Structures are given as C-alpha cells and as structure tokens.
Amino acid sequence: MGIAFHTSQLPQAHNDAMAFLIEYVWLRLQDWAMLWLEMLKRHTLEHFKKG
C-alpha cells in the first residue's frame, strides 16, 4: 500500500475504526453487488420472455 509505518505504532482506537470502516464498506459492496446481480438477472429474464 505504500504506508511507511507499522500499524502497531497507531493507537488501537484508530485500528478499530479502520477495521469497522473496512468491514462496513465491504458489506455495503456485497449488498450493492447482490442488488445489481438481481436486477441484471431480471432484465435478462424479461429480455428472453419477449423473445
């Protein structure tokens, strides 16, 4: 990543906040991906139904 210092030098609260943020963003990305896939699937099914 190009971070010059070790995470052990950071306060634990900062590490916890970063871990929470990363987990939150990851979960949001998963939700978004599932939603997008569902929309794509529906669109594809409708497309095939129309023939």
TIMAR-214560 format. One line per field, with one value per residue: residue number from 1; residue in three letters; y negated, x, z negated of N, C-alpha, C, O, CB in turn. Coordinates in steps of 0.1 Angstrom, whole numbers, plus 5000, padded with zeros to 4 digits. Atoms other than C-alpha are relative to their C-alpha. Glycine has a CB too. Layout:
TIMAR-214560
nr <- c(NUM,...)
rest <- c(Ala,...)
n.Y <- c(Y,...)
n.X <- c(X,...)
n.Z <- c(Z,...)
ca.Y <- c(Y,...)
ca.X <- c(X,...)
ca.Z <- c(Z,...)
c.Y <- c(Y,...)
c.X <- c(X,...)
c.Z <- c(Z,...)
o.Y <- c(Y,...)
o.X <- c(X,...)
o.Z <- c(Z,...)
cb.Y <- c(Y,...)
cb.X <- c(X,...)
cb.Z <- c(Z,...)
//
This chain:
TIMAR-214560
nr <- c(1,2,3,4,5,6,7,8,9,10,11,12,13,14,15,16,17,18,19,20,21,22,23,24,25,26,27,28,29,30,31,32,33,34,35,36,37,38,39,40,41,42,43,44,45,46,47,48,49,50,51)
rest <- c(Met,Gly,Ile,Ala,Phe,His,Thr,Ser,Gln,Leu,Pro,Gln,Ala,His,Asn,Asp,Ala,Met,Ala,Phe,Leu,Ile,Glu,Tyr,Val,Trp,Leu,Arg,Leu,Gln,Asp,Trp,Ala,Met,Leu,Trp,Leu,Glu,Met,Leu,Lys,Arg,His,Thr,Leu,Glu,His,Phe,Lys,Lys,Gly)
n.Y <- c(5012,5011,5006,4999,4996,4988,5003,4999,5013,5008,4997,4988,5005,5002,4987,4995,5008,4996,4986,5002,5007,4990,4990,5006,5003,4987,4995,5008,4996,4987,5003,5006,4990,4991,5007,5001,4987,4997,5009,4994,4987,5003,5006,4989,4991,5008,5000,4987,4998,5007,4993)
n.X <- c(5008,4992,5000,4986,5000,5008,5013,4998,4997,5013,5008,5010,5013,4999,5001,5014,5008,4997,5005,5014,5003,4997,5011,5012,4999,5000,5014,5008,4996,5007,5014,5002,4998,5012,5011,4997,5002,5015,5005,4995,5007,5014,5000,4997,5012,5011,4995,5003,5015,5005,4995)
n.Z <- c(5000,5001,5014,5004,5014,5003,5007,5015,5005,5001,5012,4998,4996,4986,4994,5001,4991,4986,4998,4999,4988,4989,5001,4996,4986,4994,5001,4991,4986,4997,4998,4987,4990,5000,4994,4986,4994,4999,4989,4988,4998,4996,4987,4990,4999,4992,4986,4994,5000,4989,4988)
ca.Y <- c(5000,4977,4970,4963,4970,5001,5003,5011,4975,4963,4961,4992,4970,4960,4996,5005,4976,4986,5023,5012,4989,5016,5041,5017,5007,5044,5053,5024,5035,5070,5056,5035,5064,5087,5060,5054,5091,5094,5065,5080,5114,5099,5078,5109,5130,5102,5100,5137,5137,5111,5132)
ca.X <- c(5000,5029,5024,5058,5049,5036,5001,5014,5025,4989,4965,4942,4911,4923,4928,4893,4878,4896,4886,4850,4850,4866,4840,4812,4823,4828,4793,4778,4797,4783,4748,4752,4766,4737,4712,4729,4730,4693,4685,4706,4690,4655,4664,4679,4648,4624,4646,4642,4605,4599,4619)
ca.Z <- c(5000,4995,4958,4944,4907,4890,4877,4842,4839,4843,4814,4810,4814,4849,4858,4846,4865,4897,4893,4887,4917,4940,4928,4933,4968,4977,4965,4985,5016,5012,5008,5039,5059,5049,5059,5092,5100,5092,5115,5142,5138,5140,5170,5188,5180,5193,5224,5231,5223,5250,5275)
c.Y <- c(4987,4992,5003,5005,5012,4996,5000,4987,4991,5004,5011,4994,4997,5013,5005,4992,5004,5014,4999,4994,5009,5010,4995,4998,5014,5006,4992,5004,5013,4998,4995,5010,5010,4993,4999,5013,5003,4992,5006,5013,4997,4994,5011,5009,4993,5000,5013,5003,4993,5007,4991)
c.X <- c(5009,5000,5013,5001,4992,4988,5001,5003,4988,4993,4990,4987,5000,4999,4986,4991,5002,4994,4985,4996,5002,4989,4987,4999,4999,4986,4991,5003,4993,4985,4997,5002,4988,4988,5002,4998,4986,4994,5004,4993,4986,5000,5002,4987,4989,5004,4997,4985,4994,5004,5006)
c.Z <- c(5000,4987,4994,4985,4997,4992,4985,4994,4999,4988,5004,5005,5015,5008,5000,5009,5015,5003,5001,5014,5012,5000,5005,5015,5008,5000,5010,5014,5003,5002,5014,5011,5001,5007,5015,5008,5001,5011,5013,5004,5005,5014,5011,5002,5008,5015,5007,5001,5013,5013,5010)
o.Y <- c(4977,4981,5014,5011,5015,4986,4995,4985,4981,5015,5012,5001,4999,5013,5011,4998,5005,5016,5006,4999,5010,5014,5001,5001,5014,5011,4998,5004,5015,5004,4999,5010,5013,4999,5001,5013,5009,4998,5006,5015,5004,4998,5010,5012,4999,5001,5013,5009,4998,5006,4996)
o.X <- c(5004,5004,5017,5011,4982,4987,4993,5001,4988,4994,4986,4980,4990,4992,4981,4983,4993,4989,4979,4987,4994,4984,4980,4989,4992,4981,4982,4994,4988,4979,4988,4995,4985,4981,4993,4993,4982,4986,4996,4989,4981,4991,4996,4984,4983,4995,4992,4981,4985,4997,5010)
o.Z <- c(5004,4986,4993,4981,5005,4986,4978,4982,4993,4983,5015,5014,5022,5018,5010,5016,5022,5014,5010,5020,5021,5011,5013,5022,5018,5010,5017,5022,5015,5011,5021,5021,5012,5015,5023,5019,5012,5018,5023,5016,5014,5022,5022,5013,5016,5023,5019,5011,5019,5023,5021)
cb.Y <- c(5000,4990,5005,4987,4988,5010,5009,5010,4993,5003,4988,5008,4987,4992,5010,4998,4985,5001,5009,4991,4988,5006,5006,4986,4993,5010,4999,4985,5002,5010,4990,4988,5008,5004,4986,4995,5011,4997,4986,5002,5008,4990,4989,5008,5003,4986,4997,5011,4995,4985,5008)
cb.X <- c(4991,4997,4988,5007,4996,5009,4989,5011,5010,4991,4993,4999,4998,5013,5010,4995,5003,5015,5003,4994,5010,5013,4999,4998,5013,5009,4994,5004,5015,5002,4995,5010,5013,4996,4999,5015,5008,4994,5005,5016,5000,4994,5012,5012,4994,4999,5015,5007,4993,5006,4988)
cb.Z <- c(4988,5011,4992,5001,4991,4991,5005,4997,5010,5013,4995,4988,4992,5003,4993,4985,4998,5002,4988,4989,5002,4998,4986,4993,5004,4993,4986,4998,5001,4988,4989,5001,4997,4986,4993,5002,4992,4986,4998,4999,4987,4990,5001,4995,4986,4994,5000,4991,4987,5000,5006)
//
